[in-house]
Amino acid sequence: YNCSNYLKKCLYCLQSQTLQDIEIICVDDGSSDNSVTIAKSFESVDSRFKVIEQKNAGCYNARKKGLLHAKGQYCGFVDGDDYVSENYFKKLYEAAVLYDSDIVLTNRIIRVVDKKIDQFLTLGNGNAIDNIITPDDRVNYVINNGMVWNRIYKIDFAREISKKFYYPTFSISEDNFFSIFAGLLAHKITVINNVCYYWRINSNSITEGNKKSVTTGLNVYQEYTKILEIFYSLCDDLANTNKISTQFKKNISDIYENRRFYELSIIKKRASDSLYWVNKKQSLFFYLLFFAITRDRFCLREILNIKIKSYILLLIGA
């Protein structure tokens, strides 16, 4: 979507992969620049490329459409402004076949910010991770690997995860929830560290651009809450059938409850920045208003917290 400044580099790196027997499906999500023209120029000279156009529906729906058209045994996602090392898919595919894994990911993510590069690893040291791992290992994977694009999936497994669960109606955090559900349900996950995914950060990206709106923040929070209910229900089912431990369920639930509360604090900060709500009464008003909209217990907790603090200060003052 609107990535014409970087798309040629992305498509060229895919065209040059050492794993040649691949199909490259380019889904344009209603771009207003010349991204489609660039993609079609590759399609016209290389039969492995297929360009699909749709009205703007968000990256989750674009990926879902790509999954519907894919014919291979495995699939992977690359954002239009990112790129990968030339042996990226070959190494991921080899590991997938060797370990019969539902997911194979690289932990070498190279972050590109304003042409400056820094590296960070997401998990482990390149060892295979299977369904006999400790709860802590699986928690580490699920929490620290919210992206979908530094890995490949068995195509049938990816389609099952895509169809089985509800995903946000906006273009923030879709990766997170797909990866959470996939991480919980995968029978085997393999991590390698000998290929790189280059993740470009720019101010025009969907993730960066949507951080500014208080209204968007409210929608994110409500959607996040809705999906977490599905997530907790899934954890209950897995714990009841001994597919995950009770401790794992507790660890992961605690972390995501805290993250949801963090989302609320971010929304409050956005409101404070834009509306100058800075004192206790105005904070209380914000949470009361938010509770009226969401009926969320975290808002209620903050309301009670503010009131209790007010009473303590009143007693101290007295």
Disulfide bonds with the S-S distance in Angstrom:
none
